[in-house]
C-alpha cells in the first residue's frame, strides 16, 4: 500500500514518486503543499493557451475569407 499522510493524502517525493517503486502521484490526491494554487495556475495557463490558439485560428479564417472576397 502507499504511504499516506495523517489526512489520507498520498506521500510523494520531489519527483512525484510514492512509497511504491514505479508508482507516481500528482495533484489533489498528494500531500504536496499549495497544491490548490499550483493546480489553479496550471488550469489558468491551459485556458490562456487555448484562448490564444482560438484567436490565432479565428483571425486566420477571417484573413482567408477576406482574401477570397477580394
KEKEKE-854732 format. One record per atom (N, C-alpha, C): residue in three letters; chain; atom name; x, y, z. Coordinates in Angstrom, 1 decimal, m for minus. Layout:
N
+------+-------+------+--------+--------+--------+
: resn : chain : name :     px :     py :     pz :
+------+-------+------+--------+--------+--------+
:  ALA :     A :   CA :      X :      Y :      Z :
...
+------+-------+------+--------+--------+--------+
//
This chain:
70
+------+-------+------+--------+--------+--------+
: resn : chain : name :     px :     py :     pz :
+------+-------+------+--------+--------+--------+
:  UNK :     A :    N :    0.8 :   m1.2 :    0.0 :
:  UNK :     A :   CA :    0.0 :    0.0 :    0.0 :
:  UNK :     A :    C :    0.9 :    1.2 :    0.0 :
:  UNK :     A :    N :    0.3 :    2.3 :   m0.4 :
:  UNK :     A :   CA :    1.0 :    3.6 :   m0.4 :
:  UNK :     A :    C :    1.1 :    4.3 :    0.9 :
:  UNK :     A :    N :    2.2 :    5.0 :    1.2 :
:  UNK :     A :   CA :    2.3 :    5.7 :    2.4 :
:  UNK :     A :    C :    1.4 :    6.9 :    2.3 :
:  UNK :     A :    N :    0.6 :    7.2 :    3.3 :
:  UNK :     A :   CA :   m0.4 :    8.3 :    3.4 :
:  UNK :     A :    C :   m0.1 :    9.2 :    4.5 :
:  UNK :     A :    N :   m0.5 :   10.5 :    4.3 :
:  UNK :     A :   CA :   m0.3 :   11.5 :    5.4 :
:  UNK :     A :    C :   m1.4 :   11.2 :    6.4 :
:  UNK :     A :    N :   m1.4 :   12.0 :    7.5 :
:  UNK :     A :   CA :   m2.4 :   11.8 :    8.5 :
:  UNK :     A :    C :   m3.8 :   12.3 :    8.0 :
:  UNK :     A :    N :   m3.8 :   13.0 :    6.9 :
:  UNK :     A :   CA :   m5.1 :   13.4 :    6.3 :
:  UNK :     A :    C :   m5.5 :   12.5 :    5.1 :
:  UNK :     A :    N :   m4.8 :   11.4 :    4.9 :
:  UNK :     A :   CA :   m5.2 :   10.5 :    3.9 :
:  UNK :     A :    C :   m4.7 :   10.8 :    2.5 :
:  UNK :     A :    N :   m3.7 :   11.8 :    2.4 :
:  UNK :     A :   CA :   m3.1 :   12.2 :    1.2 :
:  UNK :     A :    C :   m1.9 :   11.3 :    0.9 :
:  UNK :     A :    N :   m1.7 :   11.1 :   m0.4 :
:  UNK :     A :   CA :   m0.5 :   10.2 :   m0.8 :
:  UNK :     A :    C :    0.8 :   11.0 :   m0.6 :
:  UNK :     A :    N :    1.7 :   10.4 :    0.1 :
:  UNK :     A :   CA :    3.0 :   11.0 :    0.3 :
:  UNK :     A :    C :    3.9 :   10.8 :   m1.0 :
:  UNK :     A :    N :    4.5 :   11.9 :   m1.5 :
:  UNK :     A :   CA :    5.3 :   11.8 :   m2.7 :
:  UNK :     A :    C :    6.6 :   12.6 :   m2.4 :
:  UNK :     A :    N :    7.6 :   12.2 :   m3.2 :
:  UNK :     A :   CA :    8.9 :   13.0 :   m3.1 :
:  UNK :     A :    C :    8.9 :   14.1 :   m4.1 :
:  UNK :     A :    N :   10.0 :   14.8 :   m4.3 :
:  UNK :     A :   CA :   10.1 :   15.9 :   m5.2 :
:  UNK :     A :    C :    9.8 :   15.5 :   m6.7 :
:  UNK :     A :    N :    9.9 :   14.2 :   m7.0 :
:  UNK :     A :   CA :    9.7 :   13.8 :   m8.4 :
:  UNK :     A :    C :    8.3 :   13.2 :   m8.6 :
:  UNK :     A :    N :    7.5 :   13.2 :   m7.5 :
:  UNK :     A :   CA :    6.1 :   12.6 :   m7.6 :
:  UNK :     A :    C :    6.1 :   11.1 :   m7.3 :
:  UNK :     A :    N :    7.2 :   10.5 :   m6.9 :
:  UNK :     A :   CA :    7.3 :    9.1 :   m6.6 :
:  UNK :     A :    C :    6.7 :    8.8 :   m5.3 :
:  UNK :     A :    N :    5.9 :    7.7 :   m5.2 :
:  UNK :     A :   CA :    5.3 :    7.3 :   m3.9 :
:  UNK :     A :    C :    6.2 :    6.3 :   m3.2 :
:  UNK :     A :    N :    5.7 :    5.7 :   m2.2 :
:  UNK :     A :   CA :    6.5 :    4.7 :   m1.4 :
:  UNK :     A :    C :    6.6 :    3.4 :   m2.1 :
:  UNK :     A :    N :    5.8 :    3.2 :   m3.2 :
:  UNK :     A :   CA :    5.8 :    2.0 :   m4.0 :
:  UNK :     A :    C :    6.6 :    2.3 :   m5.3 :
:  UNK :     A :    N :    7.8 :    1.6 :   m5.5 :
:  UNK :     A :   CA :    8.6 :    1.8 :   m6.7 :
:  UNK :     A :    C :    7.8 :    1.7 :   m8.0 :
:  UNK :     A :    N :    7.9 :    2.7 :   m8.8 :
:  UNK :     A :   CA :    7.2 :    2.7 :  m10.1 :
:  UNK :     A :    C :    5.8 :    3.3 :  m10.1 :
:  UNK :     A :    N :    5.4 :    3.7 :   m8.9 :
:  UNK :     A :   CA :    4.0 :    4.3 :   m8.8 :
:  UNK :     A :    C :    4.2 :    5.8 :   m8.4 :
:  UNK :     A :    N :    3.6 :    6.6 :   m9.2 :
:  UNK :     A :   CA :    3.7 :    8.1 :   m9.1 :
:  UNK :     A :    C :    2.4 :    8.7 :   m8.9 :
:  UNK :     A :    N :    2.3 :    9.8 :   m8.2 :
:  UNK :     A :   CA :    1.0 :   10.5 :   m7.9 :
:  UNK :     A :    C :    1.2 :   12.0 :   m8.1 :
:  UNK :     A :    N :    0.2 :   12.7 :   m8.4 :
:  UNK :     A :   CA :    0.2 :   14.2 :   m8.5 :
:  UNK :     A :    C :   m1.2 :   14.8 :   m8.3 :
:  UNK :     A :    N :   m1.2 :   16.0 :   m8.0 :
:  UNK :     A :   CA :   m2.4 :   16.8 :   m7.8 :
:  UNK :     A :    C :   m3.0 :   16.7 :   m6.4 :
:  UNK :     A :    N :   m4.3 :   16.9 :   m6.4 :
:  UNK :     A :   CA :   m5.0 :   17.0 :   m5.1 :
:  UNK :     A :    C :   m4.9 :   15.7 :   m4.2 :
:  UNK :     A :    N :   m4.6 :   14.6 :   m4.8 :
:  UNK :     A :   CA :   m4.5 :   13.4 :   m4.0 :
:  UNK :     A :    C :   m3.2 :   13.3 :   m3.2 :
:  UNK :     A :    N :   m2.3 :   14.2 :   m3.5 :
:  UNK :     A :   CA :   m1.0 :   14.1 :   m2.8 :
:  UNK :     A :    C :   m0.9 :   15.1 :   m1.6 :
:  UNK :     A :    N :    0.1 :   14.9 :   m0.8 :
:  UNK :     A :   CA :    0.4 :   15.7 :    0.3 :
:  UNK :     A :    C :    1.2 :   17.0 :    0.0 :
:  UNK :     A :    N :    1.3 :   17.3 :   m1.3 :
:  UNK :     A :   CA :    2.1 :   18.4 :   m1.7 :
:  UNK :     A :    C :    1.5 :   19.7 :   m1.2 :
:  UNK :     A :    N :    2.3 :   20.6 :   m0.6 :
:  UNK :     A :   CA :    1.7 :   21.9 :   m0.1 :
:  UNK :     A :    C :    1.4 :   22.8 :   m1.3 :
:  UNK :     A :    N :    0.4 :   23.6 :   m1.0 :
:  UNK :     A :   CA :   m0.1 :   24.7 :   m2.0 :
:  UNK :     A :    C :   m0.6 :   24.0 :   m3.3 :
:  UNK :     A :    N :   m1.1 :   22.8 :   m3.3 :
:  UNK :     A :   CA :   m1.5 :   22.1 :   m4.5 :
:  UNK :     A :    C :   m2.7 :   22.9 :   m5.1 :
:  UNK :     A :    N :   m3.6 :   23.4 :   m4.4 :
:  UNK :     A :   CA :   m4.7 :   24.1 :   m5.0 :
:  UNK :     A :    C :   m4.2 :   25.3 :   m5.8 :
:  UNK :     A :    N :   m3.2 :   26.0 :   m5.3 :
:  UNK :     A :   CA :   m2.7 :   27.2 :   m6.0 :
:  UNK :     A :    C :   m2.0 :   26.8 :   m7.3 :
:  UNK :     A :    N :   m1.2 :   25.7 :   m7.2 :
:  UNK :     A :   CA :   m0.5 :   25.3 :   m8.4 :
:  UNK :     A :    C :   m1.4 :   24.7 :   m9.4 :
:  UNK :     A :    N :   m2.4 :   23.9 :   m9.0 :
:  UNK :     A :   CA :   m3.3 :   23.3 :  m10.0 :
:  UNK :     A :    C :   m4.1 :   24.5 :  m10.6 :
:  UNK :     A :    N :   m4.6 :   25.4 :   m9.9 :
:  UNK :     A :   CA :   m5.3 :   26.6 :  m10.4 :
:  UNK :     A :    C :   m4.5 :   27.3 :  m11.4 :
:  UNK :     A :    N :   m3.2 :   27.5 :  m11.1 :
:  UNK :     A :   CA :   m2.3 :   28.2 :  m12.0 :
:  UNK :     A :    C :   m2.1 :   27.5 :  m13.3 :
:  UNK :     A :    N :   m2.0 :   26.1 :  m13.2 :
:  UNK :     A :   CA :   m1.8 :   25.3 :  m14.4 :
:  UNK :     A :    C :   m3.1 :   25.3 :  m15.2 :
:  UNK :     A :    N :   m4.3 :   25.3 :  m14.6 :
:  UNK :     A :   CA :   m5.5 :   25.4 :  m15.4 :
:  UNK :     A :    C :   m5.7 :   26.7 :  m16.0 :
:  UNK :     A :    N :   m5.2 :   27.8 :  m15.3 :
:  UNK :     A :   CA :   m5.3 :   29.1 :  m15.9 :
:  UNK :     A :    C :   m4.4 :   29.2 :  m17.1 :
:  UNK :     A :    N :   m3.2 :   28.7 :  m17.0 :
:  UNK :     A :   CA :   m2.3 :   28.7 :  m18.2 :
:  UNK :     A :    C :   m2.8 :   27.9 :  m19.3 :
:  UNK :     A :    N :   m3.5 :   26.8 :  m19.1 :
:  UNK :     A :   CA :   m4.1 :   26.0 :  m20.2 :
:  UNK :     A :    C :   m5.2 :   26.8 :  m20.8 :
:  UNK :     A :    N :   m6.0 :   27.4 :  m20.0 :
:  UNK :     A :   CA :   m7.1 :   28.2 :  m20.6 :
:  UNK :     A :    C :   m6.6 :   29.4 :  m21.4 :
:  UNK :     A :    N :   m5.5 :   30.0 :  m20.9 :
:  UNK :     A :   CA :   m4.9 :   31.2 :  m21.7 :
:  UNK :     A :    C :   m4.3 :   30.7 :  m23.0 :
:  UNK :     A :    N :   m3.7 :   29.5 :  m23.0 :
:  UNK :     A :   CA :   m3.1 :   29.0 :  m24.2 :
:  UNK :     A :    C :   m4.2 :   28.6 :  m25.2 :
:  UNK :     A :    N :   m5.3 :   28.0 :  m24.7 :
:  UNK :     A :   CA :   m6.4 :   27.7 :  m25.6 :
:  UNK :     A :    C :   m7.1 :   28.9 :  m26.2 :
:  UNK :     A :    N :   m7.2 :   30.0 :  m25.4 :
:  UNK :     A :   CA :   m7.8 :   31.2 :  m25.9 :
:  UNK :     A :    C :   m6.9 :   31.8 :  m27.0 :
:  UNK :     A :    N :   m5.6 :   31.8 :  m26.8 :
:  UNK :     A :   CA :   m4.6 :   32.3 :  m27.7 :
:  UNK :     A :    C :   m4.7 :   31.5 :  m29.0 :
:  UNK :     A :    N :   m4.8 :   30.2 :  m28.9 :
:  UNK :     A :   CA :   m4.9 :   29.3 :  m30.1 :
:  UNK :     A :    C :   m6.2 :   29.6 :  m30.8 :
:  UNK :     A :    N :   m7.3 :   29.8 :  m30.1 :
:  UNK :     A :   CA :   m8.6 :   30.1 :  m30.7 :
:  UNK :     A :    C :   m8.5 :   31.4 :  m31.5 :
:  UNK :     A :    N :   m7.9 :   32.5 :  m30.9 :
:  UNK :     A :   CA :   m7.8 :   33.8 :  m31.5 :
:  UNK :     A :    C :   m6.9 :   33.7 :  m32.8 :
:  UNK :     A :    N :   m5.8 :   32.9 :  m32.7 :
:  UNK :     A :   CA :   m5.0 :   32.7 :  m33.9 :
:  UNK :     A :    C :   m5.7 :   32.1 :  m35.0 :
:  UNK :     A :    N :   m6.4 :   31.0 :  m34.7 :
:  UNK :     A :   CA :   m7.2 :   30.3 :  m35.7 :
:  UNK :     A :    C :   m8.3 :   31.1 :  m36.3 :
:  UNK :     A :    N :   m9.0 :   31.9 :  m35.4 :
:  UNK :     A :   CA :  m10.1 :   32.7 :  m35.8 :
:  UNK :     A :    C :   m9.6 :   33.8 :  m36.8 :
:  UNK :     A :    N :   m8.5 :   34.5 :  m36.4 :
:  UNK :     A :   CA :   m8.0 :   35.5 :  m37.3 :
:  UNK :     A :    C :   m7.5 :   35.0 :  m38.6 :
:  UNK :     A :    N :   m7.0 :   33.8 :  m38.6 :
:  UNK :     A :   CA :   m6.5 :   33.1 :  m39.9 :
:  UNK :     A :    C :   m7.7 :   32.9 :  m40.8 :
:  UNK :     A :    N :   m8.8 :   32.4 :  m40.2 :
:  UNK :     A :   CA :  m10.1 :   32.2 :  m41.0 :
:  UNK :     A :    C :  m10.6 :   33.5 :  m41.6 :
:  UNK :     A :    N :  m10.6 :   34.6 :  m40.8 :
:  UNK :     A :   CA :  m11.0 :   35.9 :  m41.3 :
:  UNK :     A :    C :  m10.1 :   36.4 :  m42.4 :
:  UNK :     A :    N :   m8.9 :   36.2 :  m42.3 :
:  UNK :     A :   CA :   m7.9 :   36.7 :  m43.3 :
:  UNK :     A :    C :   m8.2 :   35.9 :  m44.6 :
:  UNK :     A :    N :   m8.4 :   34.6 :  m44.5 :
:  UNK :     A :   CA :   m8.6 :   33.7 :  m45.6 :
:  UNK :     A :    C :   m9.9 :   34.2 :  m46.3 :
:  UNK :     A :    N :  m11.0 :   34.4 :  m45.5 :
:  UNK :     A :   CA :  m12.3 :   34.9 :  m46.1 :
:  UNK :     A :    C :  m12.1 :   36.2 :  m46.8 :
:  UNK :     A :    N :  m11.3 :   37.1 :  m46.2 :
:  UNK :     A :   CA :  m11.1 :   38.4 :  m46.9 :
:  UNK :     A :    C :  m10.4 :   38.3 :  m48.2 :
:  UNK :     A :    N :   m9.4 :   37.3 :  m48.2 :
:  UNK :     A :   CA :   m8.7 :   37.1 :  m49.5 :
:  UNK :     A :    C :   m9.6 :   36.5 :  m50.6 :
:  UNK :     A :    N :  m10.5 :   35.6 :  m50.1 :
:  UNK :     A :   CA :  m11.4 :   35.0 :  m51.1 :
:  UNK :     A :    C :  m12.4 :   36.1 :  m51.6 :
:  UNK :     A :    N :  m12.8 :   37.0 :  m50.8 :
:  UNK :     A :   CA :  m13.8 :   38.0 :  m51.2 :
:  UNK :     A :    C :  m13.2 :   39.1 :  m52.1 :
:  UNK :     A :    N :  m11.9 :   39.2 :  m52.0 :
:  UNK :     A :   CA :  m11.2 :   40.2 :  m52.8 :
:  UNK :     A :    C :  m11.0 :   39.8 :  m54.3 :
+------+-------+------+--------+--------+--------+
//
